[in-house]
Amino acid sequence: MEIQQLPEFKNKPEPFTLSGDESVSQAIVVMAEKNIGSVVIVDTNFNVKGIVTERDLLRRLLGQRLDPDKTLLSSIMTKEPLSAFVNDDHTDWLRMMSNKRFRHLPVIDNDGKLINVMSFGDFVSHSWPELLLMVGNKTKESIIGPAGQLPILFFGLIAYSLIFFAIIKYL
């Protein structure tokens, strides 16, 4: 399914953006107020230039003992982050985000302008029911299917019962 077709995509608020020349403290205040894990750094045309995540704040700001009031977002942002197009397949990005260990994905239109930010959790929440259905179907196939285990279990239980009663009868 395309990213733009996901209910999680359609129901998201407008992404939080700032320019790279603003202070980190500005981003921290809004991220805390809105309970969000990232801010996308854009230029005046809304082209993605970078992203600052909670991980960046921890490693690049606190880890370096920098002052958030004096530090610019451009100095701690992840430059040129991977970005998805709105018509990309969501499962491809779920796999990519898992393999590359990042949780926030800017989503852009065909002109490169920021449209949305999807989190790993957004993709998982959509994929989880599909995964459970797939596991359920595979389980059902393995138990009931043409070479399934149900007949083997049934006849095994009967054979075990007959042997058990035969042994008890002769004891």
BELHUWO-V824798 format. One record per backbone hydrogen bond with DSSP energy under -1.0 kcal/mol. NH is the residue of the N-H (numbers start at 1). CO is the residue of the C=O. Records with the same first field share a line. If there is no record, write none. Layout:
NH = CO  CO
//
This chain:
3 = 88
4 = 86
5 = 2
6 = 3
10 = 6
11 = 7
18 = 40
22 = 19
24 = 71
25 = 68
27 = 23
28 = 24
29 = 25
30 = 26
31 = 27
32 = 28
33 = 29
34 = 30
36 = 31
39 = 52
40 = 16
41 = 50
42 = 18
43 = 47
46 = 43
49 = 41
50 = 41
51 = 78
52 = 39
54 = 37
57 = 53
58 = 54
59 = 55
60 = 56
62 = 57
63 = 58
65 = 62
66 = 61
71 = 67
73 = 22
74 = 20
75 = 72
76 = 73
77 = 73
78 = 51
80 = 49
84 = 106
86 = 108
88 = 85
90 = 1
93 = 89
94 = 90
95 = 91
96 = 92
97 = 93
98 = 94
99 = 95
100 = 96
102 = 97
105 = 118
107 = 116
108 = 84
109 = 113
112 = 109
114 = 46
115 = 107
116 = 107
118 = 105
120 = 103
123 = 119
124 = 120
125 = 121
126 = 122
127 = 123
128 = 124
131 = 127
132 = 128
133 = 129
134 = 130
135 = 131
136 = 132
137 = 133
138 = 134
139 = 135
140 = 136
141 = 137
142 = 138
143 = 139
144 = 140
145 = 141
148 = 145
149 = 142
150 = 143
153 = 149
154 = 150
155 = 151
156 = 152
157 = 153
158 = 154
159 = 155
160 = 156
161 = 157
162 = 158
163 = 159
164 = 160
165 = 161
166 = 162
167 = 163
168 = 164
169 = 165
170 = 166
//
